[in-house]
């Protein structure tokens, strides 16, 4: 019963966690989707504005650019007091005036700072000259700012207090061979400009047109147009006044600069008084303006969508919990209860069980674990002892009780690897008793086995504890000597002969001198020598020892042996 209660509590907790997690995750996903779609929508709207709304301005800009490079205008700008150049320039200005949408033009000559203007209402005036610009006047600062920055084009919405005109002014610099000669342009009627906005802005969208100085030129809010004019200080509203959060404004400024440099657009979220808003930035290179579109995200997704979403996930969590409880009860709980009963039964039958240990499932498992550990330990000890015996049988020669060929073969591989790794040398002594050749024994003779045993005892007594001796085959022995000089091998070979003779006397053999043909060949093995080369060198040394007339020991350096073999 306890398992069922635990399972029910677990499923309730999991279902609640699942419902809450799914709700918040889905809400976040929906918000991200809405933000992404809103951002894309604002980009499309911005592109539409550029193609439709700003088309009139772009056409006017193209005409003004042609006018600024006209030869008559350049000639008059160079010689402003020449009546002939002036007359030709005025005819050109009048010609372009009828090409402009608002049928007006203006020109400022840098030589005398004279401002000339003409439109339909002032057609009857005798001269185009209206006033002279003053460097100290804030109303004329637009001209001197453009000249100081050597700005080619400037577009802004402002009121010219001298002639009492509020228009979208397109100011094109007159520059000839790098020399700033003045400014020429036209003023577009704002109604002609705004009438091109044929699409309807939803109530959640605001569009700001901002110039390079981050001054707001035009605001489109809920289908209504606003164009903030200069204040009493003759300053236009700055974009920073519309975004109170300083950090968000700095991020927006950085993205605007990136857009100007031609980088990819990025999604930006800004907190406004109405809530969160997605900002789309579009740089209009022809005007030097930015179009910023703010779309209120919260208004794009109605609140009832979240409420319906929460009801759905609550119902889904309850259904999931009920199905999970029935499934777990059938698949897990019932089998577990059966297993617990069987474990308790086994624990009660164990030798290690006692009443003090209790009847809890964990205590029963402890009993079985103790019994299993004890059984496993005893099995491991038995396997280890049997393995040690088998290893010894496979590497020990039964006659001499020295290593056999397999044991020394493995040790030789390790020593060759160590010599290569540590760049050290070692020695090999190949011993031939000569019993089979001298006396004609075979390997099944008991006397032959006794002779081998005696020789093995002598070799074992002669070698050092860190050297390795083995019966290689028949009456031949091989000794791995951890020494680096031939003299060490020769000393050991003499000691082996002496110890074998001593063992022979102690054993009281039936033969007076059964080892008269004993020969020992030795060689120093250099690092990098293979096993086959090492054995070949030792065998060649033994061959040389057998053919000596004075003594049966022959030791030489491995390099000399290699040269001989080669």
Secondary structure, DSSP 8 states (H G I E B T S, - for coil): -HHHHHHHHHHHHHHHHHHHHHHHHHHHHHHHHHHHHHHHHHHHHHHHIIIIISHHHHHHHHHHHHHHT-HHHHHHHH-TT-HHHHHHHHHHHHHHHTTSTT--EEEEETTTTEEEEE-STTTTSS-SEEEE--TT-GGGHHHHHHHHTT-SEEEEEEEETTTTEEEEEEEEEEEETTEEEEEEEEEE-HHHHHTT--S---TTEEEEEE-TT-BEEEEEETTEEE-----TTS---BGGGG---HHHHHHHHHHHHHHHTT-----EEEEETTEEEEEEEEEETTTTEEEEEEEEHHHHS-HHHHHHHHHHHHHHHHHHHHHHHHHHIIIIIHHHHHHHHHHHHHHHTSTT--GGG-S-HHHHHHHHHHHHHHHHHHHHHHHHHHHHHHHHHHHB-TTTSSB-HHHHHHHHHHHHHHHHHHT--EEEEEEE--HHHHH---TT-HHHHHHHHHHHHHHHHHS-TTSEEEEEETTEEEEEE--SSHHHHHHHHHHHHHHHHHHHHHHT-SSS-TTTT-EEEEEEE-TT--HHHHHHHHHHHHHHHHT-SS-SEEEEEHHHHHHHH-
